[in-house]
Amino acid sequence: MSDLEQYAKEHQVPIMMDGGLKFLLEKLQEKQCLSFLELGTAIARTSIEVAKLDPRMKVVTIERNPDMIVQAKKNIEESGLSDQITLIEGDALEVDVDGMFDCIFIDAAKAQYRRFFEKYCIHLNENGIIVSDNMNFHGLVEHPELSRNRNTRQLVRKIHDYHTYLAELSDYETAFYDYGDGVAITRRK
């Protein structure tokens, strides 16, 4: 287990599951992505792993939680990848981002996935991909009856609605995978 994984476990920081991260990194290499926009930095584990793929990779990552921002800055600095990773502090629905990206990675507030998609899809390069994590949400999207918590059931319903939204988009196509906690990969038709 890496230091970042250990930190995440000890401090209950949600990070991408290993299977999902491995799949994401493979897709980025397959698609020869060199620019990556991440919504939801947490402790910067994904940003750091993505930046390590290629010295030309440029990562822009957005985080609103002040505690996560402090830890992410520290981890980015310690990784030696500060020249490749730009951390934007603020709510992804409120900040402005310049430029176009080969990959946009949505892994922030699950209830806002559709709004994130709608705001940031204009920043997707022609042959780029939008990757959405947590599409299965611990198996609850397929089996919402397993949750006894009303807030969790509402969140699961929103993820399910986002799943439907992606599947019904007319100008994009989405493939759903069971890696990690479920990953959707969307690209223009």
SEVEX-619464 format. One record per residue: x, y, z of N, C-alpha, C in turn; residue number from 1; residue in one letter. Coordinates in steps of 0.1 Angstrom, whole numbers, plus 5000, padded with zeros to 4 digits. Each point is the difference from the previous one (the first is absolute). Layout:
BEGIN
<pt <X Y Z> <X Y Z> <X Y Z> NUM "A">
...
// end
This chain:
BEGIN
<pt <5008 4988 5000> <4992 5012 5000> <5009 5012 5000> 1 "M">
<pt <4997 5010 4991> <5008 5012 4999> <4997 5009 5012> 2 "S">
<pt <5008 5010 5002> <4998 5009 5011> <4987 5008 4999> 3 "D">
<pt <4996 5003 4987> <4987 5007 4998> <4988 4991 5003> 4 "L">
<pt <5001 4987 4996> <4990 4991 5003> <4998 4998 5016> 5 "E">
<pt <5012 4999 5006> <5000 4999 5015> <4994 5012 5007> 6 "Q">
<pt <5003 5012 4995> <4995 5012 5005> <4984 5000 4998> 7 "Y">
<pt <4996 4997 4988> <4986 5000 4997> <4992 4990 5009> 8 "A">
<pt <5006 4988 5003> <4994 4990 5008> <4999 5005 5015> 9 "K">
<pt <5011 5006 5005> <5000 5004 5013> <4991 5013 5003> 10 "E">
<pt <4998 5008 4990> <4993 5012 5001> <4986 4999 4993> 11 "H">
<pt <4996 4989 4996> <4987 4997 4993> <4998 5010 4989> 12 "Q">
<pt <5010 5001 4992> <4999 5009 4988> <4996 4990 4988> 13 "V">
<pt <4989 5003 4993> <4996 4992 4989> <5009 5002 4988> 14 "P">
<pt <5007 4989 4996> <5008 5001 4989> <4995 4989 4990> 15 "I">
<pt <5004 5002 4987> <4996 4990 4990> <5005 4986 5004> 16 "M">
<pt <4991 4990 4998> <5004 4986 5003> <5011 4996 4990> 17 "M">
<pt <5009 4992 5004> <5012 4996 4992> <4996 4995 4986> 18 "D">
<pt <4989 4991 5000> <4996 4995 4987> <4995 5011 4990> 19 "G">
<pt <4993 5010 5006> <4996 5011 4992> <5011 5009 4995> 20 "G">
<pt <5010 5002 5009> <5011 5009 4997> <5009 4993 4989> 21 "L">
<pt <5002 4987 5002> <5008 4993 4990> <4993 5001 4986> 22 "K">
<pt <4987 4998 5000> <4992 5001 4987> <5001 5014 4994> 23 "F">
<pt <4999 5010 5009> <5001 5014 4995> <5014 5003 4994> 24 "L">
<pt <5010 4995 5007> <5014 5003 4994> <5002 4993 4987> 25 "L">
<pt <4995 4987 4999> <5001 4993 4987> <4993 5007 4989> 26 "E">
<pt <4988 5005 5003> <4992 5008 4990> <5007 5012 4996> 27 "K">
<pt <5006 5007 5009> <5008 5013 4997> <5011 4996 4990> 28 "L">
<pt <5007 4990 5003> <5011 4996 4991> <4995 4995 4987> 29 "Q">
<pt <4990 4992 5000> <4994 4995 4987> <4996 5012 4991> 30 "E">
<pt <4994 5010 5006> <4995 5012 4993> <5011 5011 4998> 31 "K">
<pt <5012 4997 5005> <5011 5009 4999> <4997 5014 5005> 32 "Q">
<pt <4993 5000 5012> <4996 5013 5006> <5012 5007 5006> 33 "C">
<pt <5001 5013 4998> <5011 5008 5005> <4994 5012 5008> 34 "L">
<pt <4987 5001 5002> <4994 5011 5008> <4988 4994 5007> 35 "S">
<pt <5000 5003 5013> <4990 4993 5009> <4994 5010 5010> 36 "F">
<pt <4987 5001 5000> <4993 5009 5009> <4993 4991 5010> 37 "L">
<pt <5002 5002 5013> <4994 4992 5011> <4991 5009 5008> 38 "E">
<pt <4988 4995 5002> <4991 5007 5009> <4999 4992 5013> 39 "L">
<pt <5006 5005 5010> <5001 4993 5013> <5014 4994 5002> 40 "G">
<pt <5009 5009 5006> <5014 4996 5002> <5002 4991 5011> 41 "T">
<pt <4993 5002 5011> <5002 4993 5013> <5015 5002 5004> 42 "A">
<pt <5008 4989 5001> <5014 5002 5004> <5009 4999 4988> 43 "I">
<pt <4995 5001 4988> <5008 5001 4988> <5005 4987 4995> 44 "A">
<pt <4996 4989 5006> <5005 4987 4995> <4998 4997 4986> 45 "R">
<pt <4988 5002 4994> <4998 4998 4986> <5008 5010 4992> 46 "T">
<pt <5000 5012 5003> <5008 5010 4993> <5014 4996 4999> 47 "S">
<pt <5006 4996 5011> <5014 4996 5000> <5002 4988 4991> 48 "I">
<pt <4992 4990 5001> <5001 4987 4992> <4999 5004 4985> 49 "E">
<pt <4991 5009 4997> <4998 5004 4986> <5012 5007 4995> 50 "V">
<pt <5005 5010 5008> <5012 5007 4996> <5012 4992 4997> 51 "A">
<pt <5001 4989 5008> <5011 4991 4999> <5000 4992 4986> 52 "K">
<pt <4989 4999 4994> <4999 4993 4987> <5009 5005 4989> 53 "L">
<pt <5002 5013 5000> <5008 5006 4989> <5005 5014 5005> 54 "D">
<pt <5012 5003 4997> <5005 5013 5005> <4994 5012 4993> 55 "P">
<pt <4993 4997 4989> <4993 5011 4992> <4986 5002 5006> 56 "R">
<pt <4995 4991 5008> <4986 5001 5005> <4998 5012 5009> 57 "M">
<pt <4989 5007 4996> <4996 5012 5008> <4987 4997 5007> 58 "K">
<pt <5000 5002 5013> <4989 4997 5009> <4994 5013 5006> 59 "V">
<pt <4987 5002 4999> <4994 5010 5007> <4989 4993 5009> 60 "V">
<pt <5001 5003 5013> <4991 4994 5010> <4993 5010 5009> 61 "T">
<pt <4988 4998 5003> <4992 5009 5007> <4995 4994 5013> 62 "I">
<pt <5002 5007 5011> <4996 4995 5014> <4994 5012 5008> 63 "E">
<pt <4989 4997 5007> <4994 5011 5008> <5003 4999 5015> 64 "R">
<pt <5003 4988 5005> <5002 4997 5014> <5013 5005 5005> 65 "N">
<pt <5001 5010 5009> <5012 5006 5004> <5010 4990 5006> 66 "P">
<pt <4995 4990 5008> <5009 4990 5005> <5007 4992 4989> 67 "D">
<pt <4992 4996 4990> <5005 4992 4989> <5010 5008 4992> 68 "M">
<pt <4997 5013 4998> <5009 5009 4993> <5014 5000 5006> 69 "I">
<pt <5000 5002 5013> <5013 5000 5007> <5008 4987 4998> 70 "V">
<pt <4993 4989 5002> <5006 4987 4998> <5004 4997 4985> 71 "Q">
<pt <4992 5004 4991> <5003 4999 4986> <5012 5007 4996> 72 "A">
<pt <5001 5013 5004> <5012 5008 4997> <5012 4994 5005> 73 "K">
<pt <5000 4995 5012> <5011 4993 5006> <5004 4988 4992> 74 "K">
<pt <4990 4992 4996> <5003 4987 4993> <5005 5003 4986> 75 "N">
<pt <4995 5011 4993> <5005 5003 4987> <5014 5005 5001> 76 "I">
<pt <5003 5008 5010> <5014 5005 5002> <5009 4989 5002> 77 "E">
<pt <4996 4991 5009> <5009 4988 5003> <5002 4991 4989> 78 "E">
<pt <4990 4999 4990> <5001 4991 4989> <5010 5005 4989> 79 "S">
<pt <5004 5013 5001> <5009 5006 4991> <4993 5003 4986> 80 "G">
<pt <4987 5001 5000> <4992 5002 4988> <4993 5013 5000> 81 "L">
<pt <5004 5010 5008> <4994 5013 5000> <4999 5007 4987> 82 "S">
<pt <5010 4997 4991> <5000 5007 4987> <4990 4994 4991> 83 "D">
<pt <4995 4988 5003> <4990 4994 4991> <4986 5001 5006> 84 "Q">
<pt <4998 5003 5013> <4987 5000 5006> <4996 5014 5005> 85 "I">
<pt <4989 5005 4996> <4994 5012 5004> <4988 4998 5009> 86 "T">
<pt <5000 5004 5012> <4989 4999 5009> <4992 5013 5001> 87 "L">
<pt <4987 4999 4996> <4991 5011 5001> <4992 4998 5013> 88 "I">
<pt <5000 5010 5008> <4993 5000 5013> <4986 5006 4998> 89 "E">
<pt <4989 4992 5003> <4987 5005 4998> <4990 4989 4996> 90 "G">
<pt <4987 5004 5000> <4990 4991 4996> <5000 4998 4984> 91 "D">
<pt <5000 4988 4996> <5001 4998 4985> <4988 5006 4992> 92 "A">
<pt <4989 5002 5007> <4989 5007 4993> <5001 5015 5000> 93 "L">
<pt <5010 5005 5007> <5001 5015 5001> <5013 5005 4994> 94 "E">
<pt <5010 4992 4999> <5013 5005 4994> <5000 4999 4985> 95 "V">
<pt <5008 5008 4994> <5002 4999 4985> <5013 4994 4997> 96 "D">
<pt <4999 4992 4989> <5012 4993 4995> <5002 5003 4986> 97 "V">
<pt <5013 5003 4996> <5003 5003 4986> <5006 4987 4994> 98 "D">
<pt <4999 5000 4987> <5006 4989 4992> <4992 4988 4997> 99 "G">
<pt <5006 4991 4993> <4993 4988 4995> <5008 4988 5006> 100 "M">
<pt <4993 4989 5002> <5006 4989 5006> <4997 4987 4993> 101 "F">
<pt <5010 4991 5000> <4998 4986 4994> <4991 4992 5009> 102 "D">
<pt <5001 5002 5013> <4991 4993 5009> <4995 5009 5011> 103 "C">
<pt <4987 4999 5003> <4994 5007 5011> <4995 4989 5010> 104 "I">
<pt <5005 5000 5012> <4997 4990 5010> <4991 5006 5011> 105 "F">
<pt <4988 4994 5001> <4990 5005 5009> <5000 4991 5012> 106 "I">
<pt <5004 5005 5012> <5001 4992 5012> <4998 5009 5012> 107 "D">
<pt <4991 5010 4999> <4997 5009 5011> <4986 4997 5005> 108 "A">
<pt <4993 5010 5004> <4987 4998 5007> <4991 4992 4990> 109 "A">
<pt <4997 4987 5004> <4992 4991 4992> <4987 5005 4996> 110 "K">
<pt <4993 5008 5008> <4987 5005 4997> <5001 5011 4989> 111 "A">
<pt <5012 5005 4997> <5001 5010 4990> <5006 4996 4987> 112 "Q">
<pt <5002 4986 4998> <5006 4995 4988> <4994 5006 4987> 113 "Y">
<pt <4987 5000 4999> <4994 5005 4987> <5004 5015 4998> 114 "R">
<pt <4999 5008 5011> <5004 5014 4998> <5015 5002 4997> 115 "R">
<pt <5008 4991 5005> <5015 5001 4997> <5001 4996 4985> 116 "F">
<pt <4994 4990 4996> <5001 4996 4986> <4996 5011 4990> 117 "F">
<pt <4988 5006 5003> <4995 5011 4992> <5009 5012 5000> 118 "E">
<pt <5006 5003 5011> <5009 5012 5001> <5013 4997 4992> 119 "K">
<pt <5006 4988 5002> <5013 4998 4995> <5002 4993 4987> 120 "Y">
<pt <4989 4995 4994> <5001 4992 4987> <5005 5010 4989> 121 "C">
<pt <4998 5013 5001> <5005 5009 4990> <5015 5001 5000> 122 "I">
<pt <5006 4995 5011> <5015 5000 5001> <5006 4987 4995> 123 "H">
<pt <4992 4991 4994> <5005 4987 4995> <5005 5001 4986> 124 "L">
<pt <5013 4996 4998> <5006 4999 4987> <4991 4991 4991> 125 "N">
<pt <5002 5002 4987> <4991 4992 4990> <5000 4985 5003> 126 "E">
<pt <5011 4994 5002> <5001 4986 5002> <5002 4996 5015> 127 "N">
<pt <4996 5009 5009> <5002 4998 5014> <4990 4991 5006> 128 "G">
<pt <5002 4997 5013> <4990 4992 5007> <4997 5007 5014> 129 "I">
<pt <4988 4998 5004> <4995 5004 5013> <4999 4987 5009> 130 "I">
<pt <5007 4999 5011> <4999 4989 5008> <4993 5003 5013> 131 "V">
<pt <4990 4993 5004> <4992 5002 5012> <5002 4988 5009> 132 "S">
<pt <5005 5003 5013> <5002 4989 5009> <4988 4998 5009> 133 "D">
<pt <5000 4989 5007> <4990 4997 5010> <4986 4997 4994> 134 "N">
<pt <5000 4995 4988> <4987 4998 4993> <4992 4989 5007> 135 "M">
<pt <5006 4991 5007> <4993 4989 5007> <4997 5004 5015> 136 "N">
<pt <5007 5009 5005> <4999 5005 5014> <4998 4988 5009> 137 "F">
<pt <5011 4992 5001> <5000 4989 5010> <4989 4990 4998> 138 "H">
<pt <4996 4998 4987> <4989 4991 4997> <4986 5005 5002> 139 "G">
<pt <4999 5012 5006> <4987 5006 5003> <4992 5005 4989> 140 "L">
<pt <5006 5003 4988> <4993 5006 4989> <4991 4988 4994> 141 "V">
<pt <5006 4988 5000> <4992 4989 4995> <4990 4995 5011> 142 "E">
<pt <5004 5001 5013> <4991 4995 5011> <4998 5011 5010> 143 "H">
<pt <4993 5011 4997> <4997 5011 5009> <4993 4995 5013> 144 "P">
<pt <4993 4989 4999> <4993 4995 5012> <5010 4996 5011> 145 "E">
<pt <5012 4998 4997> <5010 4996 5010> <5004 5011 5010> 146 "L">
<pt <4996 5012 4996> <5003 5012 5009> <4988 5003 5009> 147 "S">
<pt <5003 5002 5012> <4990 5004 5010> <5000 5015 5002> 148 "R">
<pt <5010 5007 4995> <5001 5014 5002> <4994 5008 4989> 149 "N">
<pt <4991 5009 5004> <4992 5008 4990> <5009 5009 4991> 150 "R">
<pt <5010 5006 5006> <5010 5008 4992> <5007 4992 4990> 151 "N">
<pt <5005 4988 5004> <5007 4992 4991> <4991 4995 4989> 152 "T">
<pt <4987 4997 5003> <4991 4996 4989> <4998 5011 4990> 153 "R">
<pt <4999 5012 5005> <4999 5012 4991> <5012 5002 4991> 154 "Q">
<pt <5012 4998 5006> <5012 5001 4992> <5001 4989 4990> 155 "L">
<pt <4996 4988 5004> <5000 4989 4991> <4991 5002 4988> 156 "V">
<pt <4988 5006 5003> <4990 5003 4989> <5007 5010 4991> 157 "R">
<pt <5007 5010 5005> <5006 5010 4991> <5011 4994 4991> 158 "K">
<pt <5008 4990 5006> <5010 4993 4992> <4993 4992 4989> 159 "I">
<pt <4989 4993 5004> <4992 4992 4990> <4995 5009 4989> 160 "H">
<pt <4994 5012 5004> <4995 5010 4990> <5011 5005 4991> 161 "D">
<pt <5012 5002 5005> <5012 5004 4992> <5004 4988 4990> 162 "Y">
<pt <4999 4988 5005> <5003 4989 4991> <4990 5000 4988> 163 "H">
<pt <4987 5002 5003> <4990 5001 4990> <5003 5012 4990> 164 "T">
<pt <5003 5011 5006> <5003 5012 4992> <5012 4997 4990> 165 "Y">
<pt <5010 4994 5005> <5012 4997 4991> <4995 4990 4989> 166 "L">
<pt <4993 4990 5004> <4996 4990 4990> <4991 5006 4989> 167 "A">
<pt <4992 5011 5003> <4991 5006 4991> <5005 5012 4992> 168 "E">
<pt <5012 5004 5003> <5006 5012 4993> <5000 4996 4985> 169 "L">
<pt <4996 5010 4992> <4999 4997 4985> <5014 5002 4993> 170 "S">
<pt <5008 5010 5005> <5013 5003 4994> <5012 4993 5006> 171 "D">
<pt <4998 4992 5010> <5010 4993 5007> <4997 4985 5001> 172 "Y">
<pt <5010 4992 5002> <4997 4986 5003> <5008 4996 5013> 173 "E">
<pt <4994 4992 5008> <5006 4997 5013> <5000 4984 5001> 174 "T">
<pt <5012 4996 5005> <5001 4986 5004> <5002 4999 5015> 175 "A">
<pt <4994 4991 5006> <5000 4998 5015> <5008 4988 5003> 176 "F">
<pt <5009 5001 5010> <5009 4989 5004> <4999 4998 5015> 177 "Y">
<pt <5002 4988 5004> <5000 4996 5015> <5013 5001 5007> 178 "D">
<pt <5010 5006 4994> <5013 5002 5007> <4998 5009 5012> 179 "Y">
<pt <5008 4997 5011> <4999 5008 5012> <4986 5001 5005> 180 "G">
<pt <4995 5012 5001> <4986 5002 5005> <4991 5004 4988> 181 "D">
<pt <5003 4995 4988> <4993 5003 4988> <5005 5013 4993> 182 "G">
<pt <5003 4999 4987> <5005 5011 4993> <4992 5001 4987> 183 "V">
<pt <4997 5012 4996> <4994 5003 4987> <5010 5008 4992> 184 "A">
<pt <5001 4996 4987> <5008 5007 4991> <4992 5005 4988> 185 "I">
<pt <5000 5013 4999> <4991 5007 4990> <5009 5007 4990> 186 "T">
<pt <4996 4999 4987> <5007 5007 4990> <4990 5005 4989> 187 "R">
<pt <5003 5010 4993> <4992 5005 4989> <4998 4989 4989> 188 "R">
<pt <4988 5000 4995> <4997 4991 4988> <5007 5005 4988> 189 "K">
// end
